[in-house]
Amino acid sequence: MSSMITTTAWVRRGVAAQFPTKYEIDEEEMGRISKLARTQLEEAQDGLSAAQGGKAGEDGEDAFMDEDDKADDAMDEDEKTKEGTDSKNDDDVLKEFDLDHYDSDEKDEDGEKITMFGNVQSLAYHQPNEADPYLVMPEEEDDEEREELQIMPTDNLLLAGKVEDEVAHLEVYVYEDHADNLYVHHDIMLPGIPLCLEWLDMPVGKNTEGRNQGNFVAVGTMEPDIEIWDLDIVDCMYPNAILGQGGQDSSDAKKSKKKKKSKANDEYHIDSILALAANREHRNLLASASADRTVKLWDLNTTSCAKSYSHHTDKVCSLDWHPKEATVLLSGSYDRTVVAADMRAPDTKARWGVDSDVENVRWDPHDPNYFFVTTDGGMVYRYDIRNVPASLSESKPVWSLQAHDASVSAFDINRAIPGFLVTGSMDKEVKLWDIENDKPNMVVSRKLDVGKVFAANFAPDAEVGFRLAVAGSKGTVQIWDASTNGAVRRAFVSRMPDLVGDVPERTIGINPDDEKSDDEGEEATDAGAEGDAGGRDGWESMDED
């Protein structure tokens, strides 16, 4: 069974509903689903018509005509044969079930006619508003199911975009740190391969009137639309909202198709969604980056595109809002440039150049005068926003680091500890770094048996700030508690006094029989720490059979 996890995102503690609701269809929801299904069907039909377009030559048409005539003759012969056979079969059926007299009145032993409701006295019936015991689940079973769905205020949710045997879906995990437990709570079917996730606390779409807080996720896939799902509803069939052409009314979608077709425009994306970034100060704003080379700003109140930007000449793959200046957006592209622009005045922007395709861009939350860039060449750069180059060739980072031999495909910054970074790579390694005083130093390197690393994210809550979610091409998620590693404790004890002393390292798996021994499955290197190289850090796994 082939599977991979392409992207992950954490949900902080206490925001998920303690008892998520089961999805129910009412008339309004049925109408909404019908409209979405109709739009998707029309799009599929248009695509099919376009694929079958083109006019055949006259010779080709004649050839098809000849073939059709022959096929018609053959079908006529088959029909005649079939009619004879069918008539015999019909006669047999009529005799066996006496279908010639199926509508005749039947009589009982006393010769009385048996009517449709002749045996009504023997049927069980219920008073109005009385529950039918055959249709209502017993209270004990309801309670059991309710407990299974329960999410405690001390639990984190972890979201993972997964592809399994060409089926794309979003897995919603519950992580119970105190119980060393990680399990799939529910999953959501997706229209295409998931490429990016962004958690939203802004209620979006249907049935959100009067709500100020929410637990939603925006999902970017290989499709050009952005889907927004309510994480507090289980077994949902369709997203709460769709940002893009698929979210328009069918009539509007048809008009825009005729007008725009497949050209980049100011209203919606026309290619894969590669990055999403929610604005935490202006909660109704969501930025998206696409393979169509544009960055778009969406108003979640209206689910419409407010602005579109064309700062890059190739696919835009990463976004991050400034932690202090809430209107400044950082974007990175395969055109090997990084742009910082104020969305209120997009013509005023700063641009930096790097030596290979950009993979990730991130502001430093501990000092927002700086930002980081990782590249396809295995590099990590740190730039000063105040040092804007006159030309791309003059882009000078504060420091540069050859972190991996392959693309740095995953990157994050620990919000609890200044100078604590994680990088993940296509070389299958995850590395933790201490960059205090602008002197990058590798603390520990691990291969966590997730394959090529596509995601590595620190948990958002201070209580579990050392927990790392790591996932990749093998389709498994690992939760690594870096605080149980000796080298990490020694490196950051001056900034985190709680790390004084050694602790037993934790290794937690769903099925211990499936775990490999250190020699078989794990390679470890702890910088400057003898005796730690052979050990495994505390990590928790969710392996799918």
N, C-alpha and C positions, 0 to 999 in steps of 0.2 A: 504494500500500500504506500504510494508516494504522496508525501505531504510536505508543506513548508509553511512557516509563519513569517510573514513579510513585514509586519509592523505591530507595535504594542503601545498601550497607553494606560497609565494608572488612573484610578479614581480615588480621591482622598477619602478618609474615614468619615462616617457620619452623614454623607449626602444621599446615599442610596436609601430607598424606602425599606423599612424593616421587613415588611411583608409585600413584595411586588404583586401586582394584580395580574390576573389571567386575562388574556385578550378576549374581548367579546365583540361580536358584530351586531350593530344596530342598523336601522335604515339609513341614517346619515353616513355611517362608515361604509355600508354596502354601496351607496351612491358614489362615495369618494373612490373606492376600490374599482368600481366599474369604469369611472372616468379615467383612472390611471391605466387600467388594463386596455381600454379603448385606444388611448394615446400610444401605448406600447405596441399594440397590434397594428395601428396605422403606420408607425415607424418601421415595423418589421415588413409590412407589405410594400412600403415605399422602397426599402432596401432591396427587397426581392425583385421588384420591378426594375430598379436600376441595374441590378446584377444580370437580369435577363435582357437588358436593353441591347440595341444594335439590330440592324436589319440584315436578314439573310439575303444572299444573291438569288437571282431568278433560277439558276440551275439548282441551287440548293433547295429552293422552294418546290421545284418540279420533282426533285428526288423524294422530298418528304411527302408530296402528294401521292406519288406512286406507292410509297411504303404504306401510306394511310389507306389507300384503296385495298391493298393486299390484306392489311390488318382488319379492315372492315369485313372483307369476304370471310376471313378466318373466324372472326367474331360471330358472323351470321350462322356459320356451320355449328360453332360451339353453342350458340343460343338454342338452335333447333334440338341438338342432342340433349342439352340441359333441360329444355322444356319437357321432353319426354320423361326424363329421369325424375324431374321435380313432380310431375303429375302423379307418378307411381308413389313417390314418397308421401305426397299429400293425401292420397287415398288411404295409405296405411295409417297415417296419423289420425285421420278422421274416424277410421274404424276403431282404433285402439281407445281413443278418448271420447268417441261418440260426439265429435264436435259439430255434427250436423244438427244436434238437438240441444246444444249447450244452453240456449236461452229458453228452453221449455221449462214449465213449472214442475219442480220436483214434488213428490208426495211422500209423507211419512208412512209408518206401518198401518196407521188407521185410515189412510187415504186422504189425509188433510194436506193441503198445499203448504210447502215450506217456503216462507218468505225470507227476504234478505235479513230481517231482524227477528226472525222467528224464535231464535234462542237467546233473545236479549236478557231474559230473566236469569240465565246462568252466568252472565258477564258481571265482572266486578266493576263498579263505577264509584266516582268520588264526588263529593259535594263541591260546589263552586269554591275556588281558591284553596281547595284541599290539595296537599302535595301527593303526587303519585309515588309510592315507595319504590317502584321500579325505575323511575326516572330521576330520583333524588339520591345523591350520594349520602351514605350514613355519616353522621357528624364525626365519628371517630376517624373515618377515612379523610374527610375534609381537614381535620386537625392535623393528621399525619402529613398530608400534602402541604399544608400551610407551614408546618415546621421545616419541611425539606427546603422550602423556598426562602426561609427566613435568613435575613442578613443582619448581623449584629452591628451596633455602632462602632465596635472595635475592629471590624473587618474592612479590608481594602477590596475594591474590585480591580481586576486586571483585565484589560481588553486586548484581544489578540486577533488580528486579521489572518485568516488561514485559508490555504488552498489544499484540498484533499481529493485526490483522484479527479482533478479538473472541476471540482465543486467548490465554490468560494463561499465562505461564511465567516461571521464574527463570533468568536467564542468569548463568553463573559465568565471569567473565573472569580471565585471568592478566595481570598487569601486570609487565613486565620493565623496570624503570627504567633499568638500565645499557644496555639495547639499544633503548630508546625504542620499546617494542612493547606493544601491547594487543590481545588476541584472545579470542574465546569458546572456553573449554575444553570445557564441556558445558552442557546446560540441563536444567531440570526442569519438567514440566508441573504447573500449579496449577489448583485447582478454581474459582477466581474471581479477580477483579481484585486484584492484590497492593497492599496499602496500607502495610505496614510490615515491616521485617526486623530481626532481632536475632541477632548471632553468639553462639554458645554454645561454651564450652570444656568443658562438662559432657556426658559421654556420656548419651544418653537413648534409651530404647526397647530394641528387640531386639538381640541379639548384642553387648551391651556389658558383660557380666559380667567383672569383673576389670580393666576399663579405668578409669583415673583421669582421663585427658585425652582430649579429642575435638575434632572440627572439624565442628560442627553449626550449623544455622541454623533459627531459629523464624520462621515466615512467617504474617503476618496478612493476611487477604483480605476481600472483601465477604461471605464466608461466616462463620458464627459460630464455627467451629472454628479452632484454631491447629495448623498442621502443623509437624513437626520433621523435618528431612532431614539425612542424613549426607553432608557435602560430599566425603568421601573415597571415595564410591562413585559410579561413573558409570553412567548409563542405568537408574537405579532406577525401579521402577514405582509403589511406594507409600511414603509417609513412614515413618520409623522409629517415630514416635509421633504421636498426635493428642490434643490437649488440648481437651476439650469433649465434647458429646453424641455426636459421631461416633466418639470413641475408646472409648466404652463397649461392653460386650458387647451384642449385639442384644436379649437378653431384658431387660437393665437399661435399655437405651434405650427399649424399649416401655413399661416401667413408668414411667419418668420422663416420657415423653411424655404418658401418661394423667394423671399427677399434676401436671405443671408446664405443659404445653402451651407457649404462647408468652409466658408471663409471666416477667419478670426473676426470677432465683433465685440461690441461693448455690452452685450446683453447676457451672454452665456459662454461657457467653454465649449470647444469643439473637439477636444482631445483629452487624454488621460489626466486625472488630477494627481499631482505628484506631492503636494504639500498643503497643509492647512494650519492656520494660526488664529486662535480666538483672542480678541482684545479683552483683557481682564478688567480694564477701567471702563471702556465703552462696551458694555456687555452685548449689545446688539450687533456688533461688528465682527465679521469673520472674513479673514483673508484667505484666498486660495491661489495656488500656483499650478500651472498646467504645462503639458507638453506642447500646447499651442502657442507658447512663448509669452503668454500674458499673465499678469497678476490681477485678480479681481477682488473687489471689496463688496461683501454682501450685507444687506440690512436684514437681520433675522426677524425683525418685526413684520416686514412685508415679504420676506423670502425672495427679494428681487436684488439684482445687481445694481449697486449704487455708483460704482466707479470701475473703470478698467484701465490698466497701465501696461505700457509696452516698453519697459526699461531694458529688456534683454533681446538678444538676437538668436537665442536657442532655448531649449527646454528650461523652464524654471523649476528647480527641484527642492528648494528649502526656503522657509520663511521664519521670522521671529520678530515679535513686537518688542520695542524698547521698554525696559522695566520701569523707567521714570517718565520719559517723554512718550506718552501713550499714542501719539499719532505718527511716530517714526517707525517705519518698517524696514527690516533687513531682508534682502533676497539674494539667493545664490543660484547660479545657472551653469548649464553645460557650455555656455560661451566663455567660461573661465573668468567670469567677473562676479563681484559682489557689489550690490548697490544699497545704500542707505538713503531713504527718501521720506520726506514728510508728506503724508497722504493728502494734506490740505493744499500743498504746493508742490506737486510731483515733478515739476520742471526743475526745481532746486534739489539736486541730488549729488551725492558723493559716490565715487566708483573706485574700486580696487581690483587689481588683476592678480591671478594666481597662475601656476604653471601647468595645471591640468583641470579636468572637469571638477566642479564643486560637488560635494556630497552633502555637507551639513553646514549651516551657519547658526551661531548662537551668541546672544549678548551675555556678558558676564554679569550675573545677578548681584555679585558682591561689589563690583565696580563697573557701572554701565558705560564708562568712558571706553571700555574695551569690548571687543567681540572676537569670537573664534571662527575659524574656517577649517573644515577637513576636506580632503580631496581624494580623487580616484588614484592618485599617485602614492597614497599612504602617508601624506603629510598632514600635520596640524599646525595652523598659523594663529598667532595672536596679534591683533591690530589695535591701534589707538585711533578712535574716531576723530580725534582732534588733529591727526596728522593725515590730511587728505592729499593724495598725490596730484601733481599737475598733469601727469599722464600715467597710463596703466603700467608702463615700463618702470616708472619710478615708485611703484608700490613697495613700501618697506615695512615688513612686520616687526613687532617688538621682539619676537623670537619665532623660530620655525623648528619643527620637530619631525624627524622621520619616525613616526610611531609604529608603522607596520610596513611589511613588504608588499602588501596588496591594498586595495581600496579601503579607506576608513569609512565603512558604511554605517556605523552606529557611533553616537557621541552624546554625552550628557555631562552636566555639571551638578555637583552636589550642592543643594541649597543650604544645608546645615553647616557645612565646613568649607570655608574659603580655600581655594586652591586645590580642590579634590575633583579630579576628572576621571571619566571612563571612556575608553575607546574600544570599539569592536570592529572586526575586519573580515573581509572575504578569506583571509588566511586562517579563519576559525578560532582566532585568539581574542580574548578579552583582556585588556590591560587597565590597571589603575595607576593614576599619576598624581604626584605631588608637585605643584608648580609654584610653591611659595617663593617669593622674592624673584619671580620671573626666571626661575631655574628649574626647568622640567626634569623630573626624576621619576623613573618607573619604580613603583612600589611592589607590584605583583602582577604576574601574567598567568592566565588560566585558559585551558581548553575545557569548556563545560559540556562537550558532547552535544552541541546543538547544530553542528555543521557550520556552514558559512554564517557569520553573525550579521543579521539584518536589523536587530534592535537590542539596545542596552539602555535601560532607563532606571534612574534612582526613584525610589518610592517618595511620594510628595509630603508625607507626614514626618515631623521631627522624631517621633517615637520609633519609626522604622526607617529612618533616613539612610541607614547603611544597606538596606535591602535593594538588590539590583534585579530587575527582570531582564533576562537574556533569552533571546529566541533566534531561530534561523532556519536553515534549509532542511533540517531534519524534522521539522514540524513539532518540536517539543519546546516547552517553556521551562526555564530554570529560574528559581529565586535564590540568589546568592547573598547570604548574610556576610558582607565583607568585614563586619566588626569582629568576627570570630577568628580572623586571620592575624597571626602574630606580627607580621610585617606591617600591616595596616595599623594595628594598635600602636606600635612603636612610632610609626611615622606621624600620626595625628594626635598623639596623646597630649601634646602641648596645647592644641586647639580644642581638644575634647577630653577634659580630665577624667571623665567616666571610663576612659579606655585604659586606665592604670591596671597593670597586672594581666596575667594570662587567663584565658577561659577555655573550656573544652570546645573543640570545633564541632559544629553541627553538620551532619549529613542526613538529609531527609528525602526519602523517595516514596512514590506511591506503591511500588512493588519492589521490595528489596532484592528479590531473586533476579530482577532484570538489571540491577546495577552492576557495573563493571568494577573490577578491582582497580587500585591505583595504577598498577603496572599495565593493565590492559587498556584502560580507557582514558586516563587523565595524564596530562603533562602539566607540570607546575614549575614556575620560577618565581621566587620571592627575592627581590633585590636586597642585598645586604643582610640576609637572614638565614644563617645556617640552620639546618634542621627543619625548616618549613617547606623545603622543596618537595619532599615526598608526601606531605599531607594534603588533604583536600579541605577547602574552606566550607563553611556552612552553606549549603545550597539545597533548595527544595525543587523537586521536579514534578512535572505533570506529563507522564508518558502515555501516549495513546496506543492501544493495542492495534 
